C-alpha cells in the first residue's frame, strides 16, 4: 500500500487495512472482503491490479474494475460507481453466501454500500472519515465558490451520498464525539441513524517506543533497523546539524493541512531555527509538475516558503519514503532527538498521526478543533493550540523543546495511554458487540423471514433459473390462461424466478399485472428495455441507466425526426421517457419503406441510437445500448445468471433480440409475422398454443429437453 502517495491514500487507508486485519483475528468473524477498485496503471504499484490479494487467512482485498483500468482520483469516480456496484453484485452472486453486513468507508463507498444493503437486505454501517460539508465550508473560506468546488471535487454529489447514507445506515461509526456531534450535525439526516464512537487503534508492533533502540535486548527486526537507518540518512542529506531536535510534520499535500503556516512559524523565528530542524513529509512525489493541480500548489508553496526564509540546511522535505516501514521511524528519530510532532491542520476529524506519534513517545502540537481534543484528553501527550495564531503555535513548540521534564511526561503519557485507549483490540471488541446488537435487535431488512418481503438480492441468490416474458399479447390476452400459468410458476417458485420485459412504462406495467392478479414479479424491464426496476422498488436500476446514457442525445434525435412526414410523436406521457422516444407511423406509409429513411437521417447527424419497430405501426428510438434483449443480458451479467438459465417469451418484433443468443426463447402461437424469421433456430421454441398457455408449454418443453450450456 502506497500510504501518502496522494489524496486517496491517507490515514483512512491505513485505518481500514488495520481494522480488517484485526477483525479477522476474531472467532466471531468468518470472512472479510475488503472491496476496492482494480487499477492497472504504471503510476501506482503493480499489486493494485491483482483481482484478489490475501491479507490474512480470513481477509482479502477484492478488486473490481470500473471506469477502465487507469488511476482516477476519487472525486472523479462518481460516474463509474453504478458500474462498480453492478460488479460487486455479480461478485456476491458468484460466492456461496451473502455477506451479513456491509460497511461503507468514505462517501463513495457509502454510495455503493447503500445499494448493496438495499438489494440484499443486509445492515449498513457507515464511516465518513472526512465529510463533504466540512470540506465545502473550508473551500468557501478560501474564496472558492460552491460551483467551482463541485466541478473540482463533485462536492454536491458527495454530500448527497452522505445524506443518503445517514438516512439508510443502521449504524454510523465515528472516531470522536466532535465528529458525531459537530461534523455530522451539519447534515439534514444527522438524527436518523444510531451512532457509536469507536476511536481507531494503532499497530503497537510497528509503532513501538523510541527508547527500544537504546535497550540491547529489545527484539527489533533487521527490516525495521534498515528503515531507521535509511530514514535518518535521508534526513541528514538536508541538514547542516542533524543532531538538533527535530520538528516533524507528516501529511498529504492538502491545503487543509496548513503546512505553509508551520513553515511561516519556523521561518520567522530565528530562535526556533537555532533550537531545532524542521522536517516536512508531504506525501510522495516524482515530478511536482505531473501531480494534481491542488497538490502541485501545496508543494510549490512549501518550496517557495523554504526559499523565502532561506531554510536550506535547516529544513528537510524528502521526496520519497516507504510509508509502511519508514513512518514509524520518522516518529522515533524525532523522539530520539527530543523533538516534537506538529500538525497545523485547521481541523482533524480524528488525527491518526497523533496517536502514532504518541505511541512512539513523540509529543505533539495540534489544533484545538476535532479529534486531537479527544486524543489530548485521553493521552495527555501534547499541547493544543490555535493554528491560526502563529505565535501560539511557536510557543507550544518551544515549550516542548525547552522543558525537558514536561517533554518526558508527555512522552511517557503517550506511550502508556495509547496502549490503554487506542488499540485495535479495544476498537474491534466494541465493533463486534455492535454487530451482535444489530443482529440481535433485527435491525436491517436481512432479518425479514417472510419470503414475499425478502429483499431482491436474497431472493435471486436462492434461485437457479429465470423466466422473463413480454406482457401484452404474450403473458396477457387470454384471461383463462393466466391462472394455470400462475399455478405453474408457484410449483416452480423454489428455483424459477419471474420477470417481465415490456413496452409499457413501469406504472402501467405494474398496474395491468396487478389487475390480472400477477404479483410475483422480480424484474421489470420497461419502456422497451430502456428502464429496469425491481420488485417493490420505485427507483430504476442506476447501473443500467448509467450504462445506456452514453452518447444519448434525445433532443437532437427529436429535431431530426420532427422533419419526417411519416412519423407522429406519441402524445402519451407514458410513451415518452428519459431514454425512449416513441412515434406512430402515419397512415398510408409502410414500415419497410420508412425504416431506411430514419436510419439515413439519424446516421447523417452522427447520432447513436437503437431503432425498434413493431406491429407495423410503432417506432421507438432508444440509446444504442438499450433494448429488451440487452437489458436481459445486463441483468444476466450483473446478477451472475448464466444466459442458458434464462427463458424468454414474446410475440412481436420488439421482442426479437431477447429471444436470441444463448437464452432459451419461447414464441407464442399468436405471434406477429415479423418473428417468423426466427423459425428453425435451435434455441427458440415456437409454441402452437397462445398467450400464457404458450409460455407454460415452452417452459415444459425446455425443461423436458434439458438445459445445458452451449
ZAKEZA-667691 format. One line per 4 residues: number of its first residue (from 1); for each residue x, y, z of C-alpha. Coordinates in Angstrom, 3 decimals, decimal comma. Layout:
NUM	X:Y:Z ~ ...
This chain:
1	0,000:0,000:0,000 ~ 1,388:3,362:-1,052 ~ 0,279:5,331:2,004 ~ 0,592:9,061:1,459
5	1,195:8,743:-2,278 ~ -1,737:11,065:-2,974 ~ -5,021:12,295:-1,504 ~ -6,558:8,832:-1,953
9	-4,039:7,036:0,258 ~ -4,168:8,949:3,511 ~ -4,911:7,872:7,047 ~ -8,244:6,283:6,161
13	-6,448:3,677:4,007 ~ -4,250:2,630:6,912 ~ -7,301:2,708:9,221 ~ -9,289:0,320:7,033
17	-6,452:-2,124:6,428 ~ -5,574:-2,364:10,115 ~ -9,262:-2,688:11,040 ~ -9,685:-5,573:8,584
21	-6,553:-7,367:9,736 ~ -7,545:-7,005:13,385 ~ -11,170:-8,058:12,892 ~ -10,084:-11,162:11,008
25	-8,433:-12,463:14,186 ~ -11,801:-12,748:15,954 ~ -13,529:-16,114:16,098 ~ -16,894:-14,431:15,517
29	-15,701:-13,252:12,092 ~ -15,744:-15,922:9,408 ~ -14,616:-13,829:6,456 ~ -13,946:-10,243:5,397
33	-13,771:-8,981:1,826 ~ -12,248:-5,508:1,514 ~ -13,600:-4,403:-1,855 ~ -11,988:-1,628:-3,851
37	-11,312:-0,608:-7,439 ~ -8,885:-2,555:-9,633 ~ -6,233:-0,304:-11,197 ~ -3,732:-1,386:-13,839
41	-1,627:1,722:-14,302 ~ 2,111:2,401:-14,157 ~ 1,547:5,371:-11,852 ~ 0,585:3,036:-8,985
45	2,019:-0,152:-7,521 ~ 1,550:-3,308:-9,589 ~ -0,358:-5,006:-6,738 ~ -3,302:-2,669:-7,428
49	-4,036:-4,811:-10,493 ~ -4,482:-8,048:-8,504 ~ -8,105:-9,199:-8,543 ~ -7,645:-10,803:-5,131
53	-4,900:-10,203:-2,583 ~ -4,887:-12,142:0,709 ~ -4,331:-10,075:3,853 ~ -4,822:-12,797:6,456
57	-6,272:-16,306:6,448 ~ -9,791:-14,862:6,652 ~ -9,418:-11,466:4,956 ~ -8,661:-10,436:1,381
61	-8,643:-7,350:-0,787 ~ -11,046:-7,898:-3,694 ~ -10,514:-5,535:-6,619 ~ -13,239:-4,969:-9,206
65	-12,783:-2,939:-12,404 ~ -14,926:0,064:-13,275 ~ -14,371:3,108:-15,436 ~ -11,456:1,480:-17,235
69	-8,184:0,385:-15,670 ~ -6,324:3,698:-15,274 ~ -5,998:5,503:-11,951 ~ -8,784:8,046:-11,395
73	-8,785:10,253:-8,309 ~ -11,733:9,638:-6,015 ~ -13,554:12,883:-6,844 ~ -13,813:11,789:-10,487
77	-15,060:8,258:-9,768 ~ -18,709:9,161:-9,168 ~ -19,913:8,499:-12,759 ~ -18,463:4,965:-12,525
81	-19,852:3,891:-9,152 ~ -23,038:2,394:-10,602 ~ -20,833:0,110:-12,698 ~ -18,793:-0,737:-9,603
85	-21,994:-1,592:-7,729 ~ -23,029:-3,920:-10,534 ~ -19,631:-5,616:-10,458 ~ -19,978:-6,106:-6,725
89	-23,468:-7,592:-7,105 ~ -22,079:-10,003:-9,690 ~ -19,250:-10,899:-7,311 ~ -21,612:-11,512:-4,387
93	-23,828:-13,710:-6,554 ~ -20,763:-15,759:-7,525 ~ -19,980:-16,542:-3,886 ~ -21,570:-19,248:-1,792
97	-23,123:-16,787:0,642 ~ -24,402:-13,250:1,023 ~ -22,473:-11,005:3,427 ~ -24,042:-10,488:6,839
101	-23,076:-6,801:6,929 ~ -21,794:-4,162:4,523 ~ -19,623:-1,283:5,749 ~ -19,032:1,780:3,564
105	-15,907:3,841:4,284 ~ -15,971:7,380:2,855 ~ -18,791:8,869:0,764 ~ -18,184:6,991:-2,490
109	-18,046:3,622:-0,739 ~ -21,180:4,601:1,198 ~ -22,979:5,079:-2,129 ~ -22,020:1,557:-3,192
113	-22,712:0,019:0,227 ~ -26,117:1,702:0,329 ~ -27,078:-0,010:-2,922 ~ -25,814:-3,398:-1,743
117	-27,638:-3,050:1,573 ~ -30,899:-2,246:-0,175 ~ -30,693:-5,011:-2,766 ~ -29,613:-7,788:-0,420
121	-31,349:-6,570:2,724 ~ -28,270:-6,542:4,945 ~ -27,471:-3,966:7,642 ~ -25,486:-0,936:6,520
125	-22,604:0,547:8,516 ~ -21,081:3,887:7,520 ~ -17,850:5,630:8,447 ~ -17,345:9,016:6,801
129	-13,650:9,580:7,717 ~ -13,966:13,114:6,313 ~ -17,178:14,845:5,347 ~ -18,188:16,856:2,309
133	-19,969:19,682:4,126 ~ -16,902:20,372:6,222 ~ -14,701:20,364:3,125 ~ -17,089:22,699:1,283
137	-17,040:25,092:4,233 ~ -13,240:25,136:4,128 ~ -13,122:25,650:0,362 ~ -15,582:28,526:0,567
141	-13,453:30,110:3,308 ~ -10,559:30,178:0,813 ~ -12,708:32,008:-1,732 ~ -13,774:29,048:-3,874
145	-17,416:29,079:-4,964 ~ -19,697:26,101:-4,438 ~ -19,953:25,682:-8,211 ~ -16,176:25,558:-8,579
149	-15,943:23,139:-5,642 ~ -18,465:20,888:-7,350 ~ -16,595:20,989:-10,657 ~ -13,308:20,158:-8,934
153	-14,455:17,767:-6,181 ~ -18,019:16,674:-7,140 ~ -18,878:18,130:-3,751 ~ -22,666:18,236:-4,161
157	-22,720:14,618:-5,321 ~ -20,604:13,669:-2,327 ~ -22,852:15,479:0,157 ~ -25,961:13,878:-1,372
161	-24,375:10,431:-0,951 ~ -23,531:11,236:2,670 ~ -27,095:12,369:3,375 ~ -28,421:9,163:1,811
165	-26,011:7,058:3,874 ~ -27,165:8,752:7,073 ~ -30,790:8,164:6,103 ~ -30,277:4,451:5,452
169	-27,467:3,418:7,809 ~ -28,229:1,070:10,666 ~ -25,084:2,289:12,430 ~ -22,654:5,178:11,908
173	-19,206:4,669:13,430 ~ -17,473:7,914:14,398 ~ -13,964:8,287:15,776 ~ -14,665:11,177:18,162
177	-17,565:12,890:19,891 ~ -16,691:16,048:17,972 ~ -17,209:14,206:14,702 ~ -20,532:12,754:15,873
181	-21,965:15,924:17,374 ~ -20,449:18,699:15,286 ~ -19,492:17,429:11,841 ~ -22,435:15,072:11,276
185	-24,618:17,699:12,922 ~ -24,455:19,828:9,752 ~ -26,428:17,190:7,822 ~ -30,221:17,187:7,458
189	-30,364:13,468:8,258 ~ -27,930:13,520:11,181 ~ -30,588:12,493:13,721 ~ -31,763:9,409:11,783
193	-29,023:6,799:12,404 ~ -27,633:5,373:15,607 ~ -24,027:6,356:16,312 ~ -21,180:4,587:18,045
197	-17,974:6,457:18,869 ~ -15,109:3,972:18,458 ~ -11,650:5,531:18,043 ~ -9,247:3,638:15,784
201	-6,245:1,835:17,120 ~ -2,557:1,855:16,365 ~ -0,372:-1,097:15,424 ~ 1,799:-1,262:18,522
205	4,184:-3,782:16,963 ~ 5,167:-1,150:14,391 ~ 4,758:1,989:16,476 ~ 6,842:0,974:19,476
209	8,616:3,476:21,787 ~ 11,741:5,250:20,615 ~ 13,844:4,031:23,569 ~ 13,665:0,408:22,349
213	16,740:1,282:20,260 ~ 18,653:2,002:23,475 ~ 17,729:-1,344:25,056 ~ 20,184:-4,003:23,913
217	17,840:-6,944:24,388 ~ 14,939:-5,361:22,524 ~ 13,823:-7,527:19,625 ~ 13,813:-5,193:16,648
221	13,774:-6,752:13,188 ~ 16,510:-6,115:10,673 ~ 13,934:-4,631:8,310 ~ 12,951:-2,072:10,961
225	16,581:-1,222:11,701 ~ 17,213:-0,761:7,984 ~ 14,217:1,566:7,733 ~ 15,538:3,562:10,704
229	18,982:3,904:9,125 ~ 17,528:4,753:5,697 ~ 15,219:7,450:7,076 ~ 17,981:9,025:9,186
233	20,372:9,149:6,222 ~ 17,714:10,743:4,034 ~ 17,128:13,483:6,605 ~ 20,852:14,106:7,020
237	21,117:14,978:3,307 ~ 19,165:18,167:4,004 ~ 20,506:19,303:7,370 ~ 23,666:21,149:8,461
241	23,351:19,900:12,042 ~ 21,252:16,705:12,111 ~ 21,863:16,297:15,855 ~ 19,422:19,099:16,699
245	15,898:18,235:17,905 ~ 13,535:17,609:15,003 ~ 10,185:19,306:14,402 ~ 8,307:16,759:12,310
249	5,150:17,112:10,246 ~ 3,681:14,292:8,184 ~ 0,606:14,605:5,967 ~ -0,751:14,597:2,451
253	-0,098:17,672:0,246 ~ -3,537:19,087:1,019 ~ -4,289:22,775:1,607 ~ -6,360:21,884:4,671
257	-3,226:20,530:6,350 ~ -1,953:24,128:6,561 ~ 1,709:23,196:6,092 ~ 2,645:26,704:4,961
261	1,612:28,104:8,354 ~ 4,043:25,779:10,141 ~ 6,832:26,880:7,785 ~ 5,917:30,517:8,478
265	6,142:29,861:12,219 ~ 9,574:28,298:11,810 ~ 10,832:30,714:9,162 ~ 10,014:33,867:11,118
269	11,552:32,651:14,375 ~ 15,360:32,651:14,294 ~ 15,453:31,368:17,862 ~ 13,346:28,348:16,881
273	15,643:27,718:13,901 ~ 18,625:27,739:16,249 ~ 16,901:25,258:18,563 ~ 15,645:22,661:16,070
277	15,450:21,438:12,481 ~ 12,201:21,124:10,534 ~ 11,231:18,018:8,503 ~ 8,197:18,157:6,213
281	6,946:14,870:4,780 ~ 4,200:15,913:2,368 ~ 3,368:12,733:0,514 ~ 5,468:11,003:-2,122
285	6,404:12,631:-5,402 ~ 8,468:12,153:-8,530 ~ 7,804:15,300:-10,524 ~ 5,602:18,006:-8,990
289	4,546:19,215:-12,442 ~ 2,814:15,890:-13,141 ~ 0,737:15,901:-9,940 ~ -2,857:17,052:-9,409
293	-3,284:20,821:-9,553 ~ -4,160:21,179:-5,866 ~ -1,164:19,061:-4,793 ~ 1,131:20,981:-7,136
297	0,043:24,207:-5,496 ~ 0,663:22,971:-1,951 ~ 4,129:21,607:-2,760 ~ 5,064:24,696:-4,750
301	4,047:26,902:-1,820 ~ 6,196:24,778:0,521 ~ 9,261:25,153:-1,694 ~ 8,667:28,876:-2,143
305	8,339:29,353:1,615 ~ 11,540:27,357:2,160 ~ 13,310:29,655:-0,280 ~ 11,688:32,814:1,111
309	13,023:32,163:4,604 ~ 16,294:30,641:3,334 ~ 15,796:27,452:5,323 ~ 18,364:25,403:3,404
313	20,285:23,222:5,812 ~ 17,623:23,615:8,496 ~ 14,578:22,216:6,698 ~ 14,183:18,785:5,084
317	11,482:17,968:2,538 ~ 12,228:14,420:1,299 ~ 10,578:13,226:-1,907 ~ 10,275:9,549:-1,029
321	9,628:7,284:1,904 ~ 8,228:3,822:2,401 ~ 5,021:4,531:4,290 ~ 4,588:1,122:5,863
325	8,203:0,874:7,069 ~ 9,595:4,398:7,322 ~ 6,760:6,335:9,002 ~ 7,262:4,746:12,466
329	10,952:5,541:12,152 ~ 10,241:9,212:11,480 ~ 8,452:9,460:14,822 ~ 11,193:7,549:16,639
333	14,022:9,573:15,080 ~ 12,252:12,772:16,127 ~ 11,667:11,378:19,630 ~ 15,308:10,279:19,997
337	16,277:13,888:19,258 ~ 13,813:15,153:21,923 ~ 11,779:16,720:19,121 ~ 8,080:17,303:18,559
341	5,380:16,309:16,079 ~ 3,356:19,267:14,765 ~ 0,247:19,462:12,617 ~ -1,145:22,900:11,849
345	-4,176:21,398:10,119 ~ -7,292:23,546:10,561 ~ -9,391:20,526:11,523 ~ -8,751:16,828:12,043
349	-11,788:14,554:12,072 ~ -9,671:12,196:14,143 ~ -5,911:12,551:13,702 ~ -4,332:9,124:13,400
353	-0,831:10,619:13,214 ~ -1,165:11,992:16,763 ~ -1,705:8,571:18,306 ~ 1,045:7,100:16,112
357	3,452:9,773:17,325 ~ 2,294:9,362:20,932 ~ 2,720:5,578:20,860 ~ 6,353:6,112:19,786
361	6,887:8,612:22,600 ~ 6,893:11,781:20,472 ~ 4,829:14,663:21,971 ~ 2,631:16,690:19,627
365	1,217:20,144:18,943 ~ -2,221:20,142:17,338 ~ -5,332:22,165:16,616 ~ -7,988:22,729:19,259
369	-10,626:21,535:16,774 ~ -11,806:17,990:16,202 ~ -10,171:14,697:17,056 ~ -6,985:15,990:18,737
373	-9,145:17,323:21,572 ~ -10,186:13,752:22,446 ~ -6,661:12,427:21,924 ~ -5,067:15,037:24,180
377	-7,697:14,393:26,861 ~ -7,128:10,632:26,721 ~ -3,359:10,590:26,308 ~ -2,135:13,894:27,805
381	0,736:13,691:25,356 ~ 0,720:17,080:23,668 ~ -0,412:20,703:23,513 ~ -3,466:22,082:21,742
385	-3,132:25,459:20,050 ~ -4,989:27,928:17,872 ~ -3,480:27,080:14,487 ~ -4,469:30,478:13,114
389	-2,225:32,124:15,708 ~ 1,416:31,657:14,658 ~ 2,725:32,944:17,988 ~ 0,700:30,361:19,904
393	1,978:27,537:17,690 ~ 5,548:28,717:18,115 ~ 5,197:28,996:21,898 ~ 3,782:25,456:22,129
397	6,679:24,042:20,107 ~ 9,236:25,892:22,226 ~ 7,569:24,710:25,437 ~ 8,127:21,080:24,439
401	11,637:21,698:23,121 ~ 12,878:23,552:26,201 ~ 11,028:21,975:29,129 ~ 12,666:18,554:29,372
405	10,539:17,465:32,327 ~ 7,334:18,371:30,501 ~ 8,575:16,677:27,308 ~ 9,358:13,480:29,230
409	5,953:13,500:30,930 ~ 4,125:13,921:27,585 ~ 6,292:11,221:26,008 ~ 5,644:8,729:28,802
413	1,930:9,544:28,880 ~ 1,665:8,968:25,138 ~ 3,362:5,578:25,282 ~ 1,299:4,345:28,213
417	-2,088:5,817:27,376 ~ -2,234:4,838:23,719 ~ -1,787:1,248:24,913 ~ -4,863:1,503:27,121
421	-7,169:3,575:24,897 ~ -6,115:3,433:21,247 ~ -5,704:-0,225:20,419 ~ -7,319:-2,209:17,627
425	-8,281:-4,802:20,200 ~ -10,397:-2,210:22,007 ~ -11,848:-0,980:18,715 ~ -12,713:-4,465:17,464
429	-14,214:-5,583:20,790 ~ -16,678:-2,707:20,559 ~ -17,210:-3,218:16,826 ~ -18,111:-6,893:17,289
433	-20,543:-6,006:20,084 ~ -22,237:-3,507:17,781 ~ -22,642:-6,155:15,074 ~ -24,122:-8,548:17,614
437	-26,525:-5,802:18,697 ~ -27,623:-5,240:15,105 ~ -28,215:-8,946:14,628 ~ -29,920:-9,351:17,993
441	-32,352:-6,474:17,538 ~ -33,218:-7,457:13,982 ~ -32,210:-4,089:12,529 ~ -31,880:-4,229:8,788
445	-34,152:-5,995:6,338 ~ -31,837:-9,033:6,266 ~ -33,772:-10,365:9,223 ~ -37,162:-10,398:7,446
449	-38,216:-14,016:7,156 ~ -41,414:-13,819:5,098 ~ -40,434:-14,811:1,560 ~ -42,676:-12,206:-0,093
453	-40,911:-9,442:1,807 ~ -37,328:-10,558:1,295 ~ -35,021:-8,156:-0,454 ~ -34,469:-8,816:-4,122
457	-30,828:-9,847:-3,713 ~ -31,607:-12,606:-1,237 ~ -34,463:-13,917:-3,368 ~ -32,348:-14,014:-6,534
461	-29,471:-15,633:-4,662 ~ -31,652:-18,676:-3,931 ~ -32,919:-19,169:-7,496 ~ -31,390:-21,161:-10,324
465	-33,423:-20,155:-13,407 ~ -35,431:-17,158:-14,604 ~ -38,331:-16,510:-16,947 ~ -38,639:-13,051:-18,490
469	-41,697:-12,514:-20,674 ~ -43,399:-9,793:-22,662 ~ -46,768:-8,725:-21,229 ~ -49,257:-7,675:-23,917
473	-50,380:-10,441:-26,277 ~ -47,846:-12,776:-24,662 ~ -48,484:-13,158:-20,954 ~ -51,847:-11,421:-21,199
477	-54,531:-11,753:-23,847 ~ -56,375:-14,875:-22,698 ~ -57,719:-14,431:-19,126 ~ -58,402:-18,162:-18,826
481	-54,700:-18,945:-19,331 ~ -53,415:-16,709:-16,519 ~ -54,361:-18,909:-13,557 ~ -52,750:-22,095:-14,965
485	-49,638:-20,008:-15,637 ~ -49,555:-18,717:-12,039 ~ -50,113:-22,236:-10,698 ~ -47,211:-23,490:-12,768
489	-44,910:-20,672:-11,592 ~ -45,873:-21,339:-7,984 ~ -44,945:-25,003:-8,386 ~ -41,501:-23,905:-9,638
493	-41,009:-20,998:-7,206 ~ -38,163:-22,614:-5,278 ~ -35,909:-22,489:-8,336 ~ -37,554:-20,355:-11,060
497	-37,703:-16,559:-10,828 ~ -40,053:-14,379:-12,860 ~ -39,649:-11,064:-14,680 ~ -41,316:-9,098:-17,453
501	-39,973:-7,114:-20,407 ~ -42,481:-4,713:-21,920 ~ -43,003:-1,625:-23,994 ~ -45,192:-0,228:-21,203
505	-43,803:2,228:-18,698 ~ -43,280:0,910:-15,166 ~ -46,502:2,303:-13,656 ~ -48,640:0,911:-16,455
509	-46,880:-2,462:-16,288 ~ -47,388:-2,830:-12,554 ~ -50,996:-1,736:-12,807 ~ -52,004:-4,182:-15,535
513	-50,235:-7,079:-13,817 ~ -51,930:-6,251:-10,529 ~ -55,307:-6,146:-12,271 ~ -54,665:-9,680:-13,500
517	-53,574:-10,997:-10,104 ~ -49,882:-11,267:-11,004 ~ -47,723:-10,148:-8,076 ~ -44,671:-12,410:-8,139
521	-42,519:-10,302:-10,499 ~ -38,856:-9,793:-9,545 ~ -37,612:-7,844:-12,592 ~ -39,418:-5,195:-14,628
525	-37,730:-4,315:-17,907 ~ -39,976:-1,479:-19,043 ~ -40,243:1,104:-21,814 ~ -38,884:-1,318:-24,450
529	-35,767:-2,069:-22,425 ~ -34,763:1,492:-21,557 ~ -35,520:1,081:-17,836 ~ -35,116:-1,697:-15,260
533	-36,925:-1,898:-11,942 ~ -37,137:-4,453:-9,162 ~ -39,957:-5,780:-7,035 ~ -41,383:-3,091:-4,709
537	-38,734:-0,552:-5,748 ~ -39,820:2,745:-7,274 ~ -36,304:3,730:-8,383 ~ -34,787:2,454:-11,642
541	-31,599:0,426:-11,773 ~ -28,894:3,117:-11,700 ~ -26,266:0,896:-13,252 ~ -28,412:0,282:-16,329
545	-29,356:3,967:-16,584 ~ -25,706:4,998:-16,408 ~ -24,732:2,313:-18,923 ~ -27,209:3,267:-21,649
549	-26,998:7,060:-21,388 ~ -23,605:7,130:-23,079 ~ -23,825:9,163:-26,329 ~ -27,603:9,536:-25,892
553	-28,777:12,878:-27,365 ~ -32,597:12,829:-27,267 ~ -33,112:16,476:-28,243 ~ -31,027:16,074:-31,384
557	-32,935:12,906:-32,305 ~ -36,293:14,672:-31,880 ~ -35,078:17,559:-34,036 ~ -34,089:15,224:-36,858
561	-37,221:13,062:-36,800 ~ -39,605:16,004:-36,463 ~ -38,913:16,789:-40,125 ~ -40,111:13,369:-41,357
565	-43,760:13,480:-42,525 ~ -44,472:9,799:-41,877 ~ -43,758:9,942:-38,122 ~ -46,093:11,313:-35,464
569	-44,731:11,760:-31,937 ~ -46,849:9,833:-29,476 ~ -48,546:12,236:-27,071 ~ -49,000:9,952:-24,084
573	-46,750:10,816:-21,137 ~ -46,230:7,079:-20,704 ~ -44,772:6,812:-24,188 ~ -42,020:9,405:-23,806
577	-39,350:8,518:-21,264 ~ -35,881:9,766:-20,438 ~ -34,300:7,149:-22,692 ~ -37,170:6,362:-25,075
581	-38,744:8,432:-27,838 ~ -41,858:6,876:-29,373 ~ -43,626:7,558:-32,656 ~ -46,662:6,287:-34,545
585	-46,426:5,564:-38,241 ~ -48,773:7,847:-40,188 ~ -51,428:6,150:-42,342 ~ -50,562:5,186:-45,916
589	-46,865:4,651:-45,114 ~ -45,275:1,226:-44,925 ~ -42,749:0,323:-42,227 ~ -40,354:-1,346:-44,652
593	-40,176:1,890:-46,657 ~ -39,655:4,333:-43,796 ~ -37,110:2,477:-41,650 ~ -34,208:3,003:-44,126
597	-35,050:6,707:-44,266 ~ -34,986:7,028:-40,472 ~ -31,602:5,285:-40,323 ~ -30,227:7,516:-43,057
601	-31,310:10,739:-41,343 ~ -30,018:9,784:-37,900 ~ -26,680:8,432:-39,100 ~ -26,157:11,540:-41,242
605	-26,143:13,545:-37,997 ~ -23,753:11,002:-36,421 ~ -26,233:10,181:-33,685 ~ -26,026:6,963:-31,675
609	-29,346:5,161:-31,282 ~ -31,203:1,866:-31,354 ~ -34,318:1,665:-33,538 ~ -37,190:-0,705:-32,761
613	-40,350:-1,068:-34,817 ~ -43,318:-3,256:-34,034 ~ -46,886:-4,062:-35,049 ~ -46,252:-2,257:-38,369
617	-47,373:0,938:-36,656 ~ -44,941:1,986:-33,900 ~ -41,320:3,161:-33,890 ~ -39,251:3,506:-30,717
621	-35,847:5,203:-30,581 ~ -33,619:4,196:-27,661 ~ -29,975:4,678:-26,702 ~ -27,773:2,413:-28,788
625	-27,067:0,250:-25,741 ~ -30,727:-0,248:-24,854 ~ -33,273:-2,910:-25,819 ~ -35,150:-5,682:-24,077
629	-32,501:-8,211:-25,043 ~ -29,603:-6,015:-23,955 ~ -31,357:-5,330:-20,659 ~ -31,727:-9,074:-20,061
633	-28,056:-9,629:-20,841 ~ -27,172:-6,810:-18,467 ~ -29,193:-8,489:-15,703 ~ -27,545:-11,786:-16,592
637	-24,112:-10,267:-16,042 ~ -24,991:-8,128:-13,041 ~ -26,665:-10,926:-11,097 ~ -24,367:-13,673:-12,387
641	-27,214:-15,565:-14,044 ~ -25,867:-17,715:-16,913 ~ -27,775:-16,994:-20,160 ~ -28,641:-20,669:-20,583
645	-30,529:-20,435:-17,272 ~ -32,842:-17,734:-18,672 ~ -36,089:-18,355:-20,597 ~ -37,770:-15,546:-22,536
649	-41,075:-15,307:-24,363 ~ -42,547:-12,788:-26,773 ~ -44,845:-12,184:-29,689 ~ -43,610:-9,210:-31,740
653	-40,621:-7,533:-33,364 ~ -39,595:-5,603:-30,291 ~ -39,118:-8,971:-28,554 ~ -36,778:-10,364:-31,208
657	-33,422:-9,581:-29,621 ~ -34,457:-11,001:-26,249 ~ -35,312:-14,350:-27,850 ~ -31,916:-14,931:-29,466
661	-28,427:-15,869:-28,300 ~ -27,771:-18,465:-25,600 ~ -31,121:-17,708:-23,981 ~ -33,963:-20,253:-24,367
665	-36,664:-18,456:-26,344 ~ -40,415:-19,144:-26,474 ~ -42,557:-17,613:-29,215 ~ -46,300:-17,719:-28,558
669	-48,667:-19,131:-31,167 ~ -50,379:-15,774:-31,645 ~ -47,108:-14,069:-32,637 ~ -46,713:-11,354:-35,270
673	-45,413:-12,397:-38,713 ~ -42,235:-10,360:-38,120 ~ -40,987:-13,156:-35,824 ~ -41,312:-15,865:-38,469
677	-37,723:-15,154:-39,488 ~ -36,609:-16,786:-36,212 ~ -38,134:-20,169:-37,042 ~ -35,789:-23,156:-37,204
681	-33,378:-21,573:-34,722 ~ -32,112:-24,238:-32,348 ~ -32,747:-22,280:-29,142 ~ -36,166:-20,810:-29,980
685	-39,339:-22,838:-29,442 ~ -42,443:-21,844:-31,414 ~ -45,468:-22,958:-29,442 ~ -48,732:-23,865:-31,100
689	-50,566:-22,577:-28,040 ~ -51,308:-18,928:-27,401 ~ -50,668:-16,297:-24,716 ~ -49,794:-17,546:-21,195
693	-50,576:-21,138:-22,143 ~ -47,764:-20,975:-24,702 ~ -45,317:-19,859:-22,004 ~ -46,164:-22,895:-19,846
697	-45,907:-25,086:-22,930 ~ -42,487:-23,626:-23,760 ~ -41,149:-23,995:-20,230 ~ -42,336:-27,597:-20,153
701	-40,636:-28,207:-23,492 ~ -37,299:-26,753:-22,403 ~ -37,283:-28,484:-19,041 ~ -38,099:-31,820:-20,664
705	-35,402:-31,258:-23,259 ~ -32,905:-30,340:-20,537 ~ -30,951:-27,130:-20,356 ~ -27,229:-27,353:-20,887
709	-24,674:-24,687:-21,569 ~ -23,667:-24,491:-25,213
